[in-house]
């Protein structure tokens, strides 16, 4: 991408979108196009079409999405499928209509079957039933992938799709009703330390998960924009996994909580394991750089700033 190219980052206030914006700015790209959700509702096709006609972006990072953990997916299924389908449909189609040179759609590891062989290869997509606790989001993201592939096949559009593993970092959502597991753990242990009470965590702690810092994901997205053009989706992961119980222990250490942990085994675990096979990405020459513990410290420092936490020594 030329340093002066018009680049639209959809979802620039979210965790991944803001990381992409930071990465582009750091590299000297000076014609970045962003819109808040109030300025541009990506679910509104007419407004999306008008923006594309006015701005004429040359490149698009589609990081806008309605996301959340098990609780949010379970309680807001209609919103998860409608909002994500609408956002993707409008942005991808208008990118085609207005001649965008390249578009990258961000998906998620939850698109793979619940009982997918591990580690999960890109070709395992649509080979089995989805995990029921996140199928609404997964179905929408699969539709976005297929839309990119269809526009590439029919119109020759250079639209690609990246599937990151579980992400975390600055600008994550720490709302306990809608957050993902790692953000929820950081908040719960922070509050447990401040209030002097043991946290209660969902499930058994046995599921295994892989985590990638949002800044690493952003670097991968820029790398793919420069080095990848193919209909096959591309996995983007950290290459290592950890049980939720082990993660909880690590988060407790980072936060400085030293008390008991209660597990509510009546709550669902979600998929038993989600390890990405990232050998194709590695073969292209990209690997992540931020270790999990270091990344957790970064995410926790950002969270503390947002909540105005007292100095760490007095917690």
C-alpha positions as CSV (number, residue, x, y, z in Angstrom):
1,X,0.0,0.0,0.0
2,X,1.3,3.5,-0.9
3,X,1.8,5.6,2.2
4,X,-0.7,8.2,0.8
5,X,-3.4,5.7,-0.2
6,X,-6.9,6.3,1.1
7,X,-7.4,3.5,3.7
8,X,-10.7,2.9,5.4
9,X,-10.5,1.2,8.8
10,X,-14.1,0.1,9.7
11,X,-14.4,-0.3,13.4
12,X,-11.4,1.9,14.4
13,X,-12.6,2.3,18.0
14,X,-12.7,-1.4,18.7
15,X,-9.8,-3.5,19.9
16,X,-8.6,-4.7,16.6
17,X,-9.5,-1.7,14.5
18,X,-7.7,0.7,16.9
19,X,-4.6,-1.6,16.8
20,X,-4.7,-1.4,13.0
21,X,-5.0,2.3,13.2
22,X,-2.0,2.5,15.5
23,X,0.0,0.3,13.3
24,X,-0.7,2.2,10.1
25,X,0.0,5.6,11.8
26,X,3.3,4.3,13.2
27,X,4.3,3.2,9.7
28,X,3.6,6.7,8.3
29,X,0.3,6.2,6.4
30,X,-1.2,9.6,6.3
31,X,-4.6,9.3,4.5
32,X,-6.5,7.1,7.0
33,X,-10.3,7.2,6.8
34,X,-12.3,6.5,10.1
35,X,-15.9,7.0,11.1
36,X,-17.5,6.5,14.5
37,X,-20.7,4.5,14.7
38,X,-22.6,7.7,15.2
39,X,-21.1,9.2,12.1
40,X,-21.7,6.1,10.0
41,X,-24.0,3.2,10.9
42,X,-22.4,0.4,8.9
43,X,-25.7,-1.5,9.0
44,X,-27.3,1.3,6.9
45,X,-26.5,0.5,3.2
46,X,-27.5,3.9,1.9
47,X,-25.1,5.7,4.3
48,X,-22.3,3.2,3.6
49,X,-22.8,3.7,-0.2
50,X,-22.7,7.5,0.3
51,X,-19.5,7.3,2.3
52,X,-17.7,5.1,-0.3
53,X,-18.9,7.4,-3.1
54,X,-17.6,10.5,-1.3
55,X,-14.3,9.1,0.1
56,X,-13.4,6.5,-2.6
57,X,-11.2,4.4,-0.3
58,X,-8.5,2.3,-2.0
59,X,-8.0,-0.2,0.7
60,X,-10.4,-1.4,3.5
61,X,-9.8,-3.2,6.8
62,X,-13.1,-4.6,7.8
63,X,-12.7,-4.9,11.6
64,X,-16.1,-3.7,12.6
65,X,-18.3,-6.3,14.2
66,X,-20.6,-7.1,17.1
67,X,-18.6,-9.3,19.3
68,X,-18.9,-10.9,22.8
69,X,-18.4,-13.9,24.9
70,X,-20.7,-16.9,25.7
71,X,-23.2,-14.9,27.7
72,X,-23.6,-12.2,25.0
73,X,-24.0,-14.7,22.2
74,X,-26.5,-16.7,24.2
75,X,-28.7,-13.7,25.1
76,X,-28.4,-11.6,22.0
77,X,-28.5,-14.1,19.1
78,X,-30.6,-11.9,16.7
79,X,-28.3,-8.9,17.2
80,X,-25.2,-11.0,16.6
81,X,-26.4,-12.5,13.3
82,X,-28.2,-9.4,12.0
83,X,-25.6,-6.8,12.9
84,X,-22.7,-8.7,11.5
85,X,-24.5,-9.8,8.3
86,X,-25.5,-6.2,7.7
87,X,-22.1,-4.7,8.3
88,X,-20.3,-7.2,6.1
89,X,-22.9,-7.1,3.3
90,X,-22.8,-3.3,3.0
91,X,-19.1,-2.8,3.3
92,X,-18.0,-5.7,1.0
93,X,-20.6,-4.8,-1.7
94,X,-19.8,-1.1,-1.7
95,X,-16.1,-1.9,-1.8
96,X,-16.8,-3.8,-5.0
97,X,-19.1,-1.1,-6.4
98,X,-16.5,1.7,-5.8
99,X,-13.5,-0.2,-7.0
100,X,-11.6,-0.8,-3.8
101,X,-8.1,-2.3,-4.6
102,X,-8.1,-4.6,-1.7
103,X,-10.2,-5.5,1.3
104,X,-9.4,-7.6,4.3
105,X,-12.2,-9.1,6.4
106,X,-11.5,-10.2,9.9
107,X,-13.3,-13.3,11.1
108,X,-12.7,-15.5,14.2
109,X,-11.6,-18.9,15.2
110,X,-15.1,-19.7,16.3
111,X,-16.1,-20.3,12.7
112,X,-14.6,-23.8,12.9
113,X,-16.7,-26.9,13.9
114,X,-17.1,-27.5,17.6
115,X,-15.3,-30.9,17.4
116,X,-12.8,-29.8,14.7
117,X,-9.5,-31.8,14.7
118,X,-6.7,-29.9,16.5
119,X,-4.9,-27.8,15.6
120,X,-7.5,-26.3,13.2
121,X,-6.5,-26.0,9.6
122,X,-8.2,-23.6,7.2
123,X,-9.7,-26.4,5.2
124,X,-11.7,-27.7,8.2
125,X,-14.2,-24.9,7.7
126,X,-17.8,-26.2,7.3
127,X,-16.8,-29.8,8.0
128,X,-19.0,-30.2,11.1
129,X,-21.6,-28.6,13.4
130,X,-20.7,-25.3,15.1
131,X,-20.4,-24.7,18.8
132,X,-24.0,-23.8,19.9
133,X,-22.9,-21.0,22.3
134,X,-21.5,-18.9,19.4
135,X,-23.2,-20.2,16.3
136,X,-25.0,-16.9,15.5
137,X,-21.7,-15.0,15.3
138,X,-20.0,-17.9,13.5
139,X,-22.7,-18.2,10.9
140,X,-22.5,-14.4,10.1
141,X,-18.7,-14.5,9.8
142,X,-18.8,-17.6,7.6
143,X,-21.2,-15.7,5.3
144,X,-18.7,-12.8,5.2
145,X,-16.0,-15.2,4.2
146,X,-18.1,-16.7,1.5
147,X,-19.1,-13.2,0.3
148,X,-15.5,-12.3,-0.2
149,X,-14.8,-15.5,-2.0
150,X,-17.9,-15.0,-4.2
151,X,-16.9,-11.4,-5.2
152,X,-13.4,-12.6,-6.0
153,X,-14.7,-15.4,-8.2
154,X,-17.4,-13.4,-10.0
155,X,-15.9,-9.9,-10.2
156,X,-12.1,-10.5,-9.6
157,X,-12.1,-8.5,-6.4
158,X,-9.0,-8.8,-4.3
159,X,-10.9,-9.5,-1.1
160,X,-9.2,-11.7,1.5
161,X,-10.2,-12.9,5.0
162,X,-8.1,-13.5,8.1
163,X,-9.2,-15.6,11.0
164,X,-7.5,-14.5,14.3
165,X,-7.6,-16.6,17.4
166,X,-8.8,-15.2,20.7
167,X,-7.7,-11.6,21.0
168,X,-7.0,-9.3,23.9
169,X,-5.4,-5.9,24.5
170,X,-6.2,-2.2,24.8
171,X,-9.7,-1.2,23.9
172,X,-11.0,-4.6,24.7
173,X,-14.6,-4.8,26.1
174,X,-14.5,-5.3,29.8
175,X,-18.3,-5.3,30.3
176,X,-19.0,-8.6,32.1
177,X,-22.2,-9.1,30.2
178,X,-20.5,-8.9,26.8
179,X,-16.8,-9.5,27.2
180,X,-14.6,-12.3,26.1
181,X,-12.9,-14.6,28.6
182,X,-9.6,-12.9,29.0
183,X,-11.1,-9.4,29.5
184,X,-13.6,-10.8,31.9
185,X,-10.9,-12.5,34.0
186,X,-8.8,-9.3,34.2
187,X,-11.8,-7.4,35.5
188,X,-13.0,-10.1,37.9
189,X,-9.6,-10.5,39.5
190,X,-9.1,-6.7,39.7
191,X,-12.4,-6.3,41.5
192,X,-11.7,-9.3,43.7
193,X,-8.5,-7.8,44.8
194,X,-10.0,-4.4,45.5
195,X,-13.1,-5.8,47.3
196,X,-11.3,-8.6,49.1
197,X,-13.7,-11.4,47.9
198,X,-13.0,-14.5,45.8
199,X,-14.1,-14.3,42.1
200,X,-16.5,-16.8,40.7
201,X,-15.6,-18.0,37.2
202,X,-17.7,-19.9,34.7
203,X,-17.3,-23.6,33.8
204,X,-14.7,-26.1,34.8
205,X,-11.5,-24.3,33.7
206,X,-10.5,-27.3,31.5
207,X,-11.1,-25.8,28.0
208,X,-7.9,-24.9,26.2
209,X,-7.6,-21.5,24.4
210,X,-5.0,-19.6,22.4
211,X,-4.5,-15.9,22.8
212,X,-3.0,-13.2,20.5
213,X,-2.4,-9.6,21.4
214,X,-4.4,-7.1,19.3
215,X,-1.1,-5.4,18.3
216,X,0.2,-8.6,16.9
217,X,-3.1,-9.2,15.0
218,X,-2.8,-5.7,13.5
219,X,0.7,-6.4,12.3
220,X,-0.5,-9.6,10.7
221,X,-3.3,-7.7,8.9
222,X,-0.9,-5.2,7.4
223,X,1.4,-8.1,6.5
224,X,-1.4,-9.9,4.7
225,X,-2.4,-6.7,2.8
226,X,1.1,-6.6,1.4
227,X,1.8,-10.3,0.9
228,X,-1.4,-12.3,0.4
229,X,-4.0,-12.6,-2.3
230,X,-6.0,-15.8,-2.3
231,X,-9.6,-17.0,-1.8
232,X,-8.5,-19.3,1.1
233,X,-8.9,-17.9,4.5
234,X,-5.8,-17.4,6.6
235,X,-5.4,-18.4,10.2
236,X,-3.6,-15.9,12.5
237,X,-2.7,-17.2,15.9
238,X,0.0,-17.4,18.6
239,X,0.9,-21.1,18.2
240,X,0.4,-22.0,21.8
241,X,-2.5,-22.8,24.1
242,X,-3.4,-22.7,27.8
243,X,-6.3,-24.0,29.9
244,X,-8.7,-21.5,31.2
245,X,-7.7,-22.5,34.7
246,X,-4.0,-21.9,33.9
247,X,-5.0,-18.6,32.4
248,X,-6.9,-17.6,35.5
249,X,-3.8,-18.3,37.6
250,X,-1.6,-16.2,35.3
251,X,-4.2,-13.3,35.4
252,X,-4.3,-13.5,39.1
253,X,-0.6,-13.2,39.3
254,X,-0.5,-10.2,36.9
255,X,-3.3,-8.5,38.9
256,X,-1.8,-9.3,42.2
257,X,-4.7,-11.3,43.6
258,X,-3.7,-14.1,46.0
259,X,-7.0,-15.5,47.2
260,X,-9.2,-18.4,46.4
261,X,-11.0,-19.0,43.0
262,X,-14.5,-20.4,42.8
263,X,-15.6,-22.3,39.7
264,X,-19.4,-22.4,38.8
265,X,-19.5,-25.8,37.0
266,X,-23.2,-25.3,36.2
267,X,-22.1,-22.7,33.5
268,X,-21.1,-23.7,30.0
269,X,-17.5,-24.2,29.0
270,X,-17.9,-23.5,25.3
271,X,-15.7,-25.3,22.8
272,X,-13.3,-27.7,24.5
273,X,-10.3,-26.6,22.5
274,X,-9.5,-24.0,19.8
275,X,-5.9,-24.1,18.7
276,X,-5.2,-22.7,15.3
277,X,-2.9,-24.2,12.7
278,X,-0.9,-21.2,11.5
279,X,1.6,-23.0,9.4
280,X,0.5,-21.2,6.2
281,X,1.0,-17.8,7.9
282,X,4.4,-18.8,9.3
283,X,5.4,-20.0,5.8
284,X,4.7,-16.5,4.5
285,X,7.2,-15.1,7.0
286,X,5.1,-13.7,9.8
287,X,5.1,-14.7,13.5
288,X,3.7,-13.0,16.6
289,X,6.1,-11.2,19.0
290,X,4.2,-10.4,22.3
291,X,4.4,-13.2,24.9
292,X,1.1,-13.8,26.8
293,X,2.3,-12.7,30.2
294,X,3.8,-9.5,28.8
295,X,0.6,-8.8,26.8
296,X,-1.5,-9.4,29.9
297,X,0.4,-6.7,31.8
298,X,-0.2,-4.3,28.9
299,X,-3.9,-5.1,28.8
300,X,-4.2,-4.7,32.6
301,X,-2.4,-1.4,32.6
302,X,-4.8,-0.1,30.0
303,X,-7.8,-1.3,32.0
304,X,-6.5,0.3,35.2
305,X,-6.3,3.6,33.4
306,X,-9.9,3.4,32.2
307,X,-11.3,2.6,35.6
308,X,-9.1,5.2,37.3
309,X,-7.7,2.5,39.7
310,X,-5.8,3.6,42.7
311,X,-2.0,3.2,42.6
312,X,-1.1,-0.5,42.4
313,X,0.8,-0.5,45.7
314,X,-2.3,0.5,47.7
315,X,-4.7,-2.0,46.0
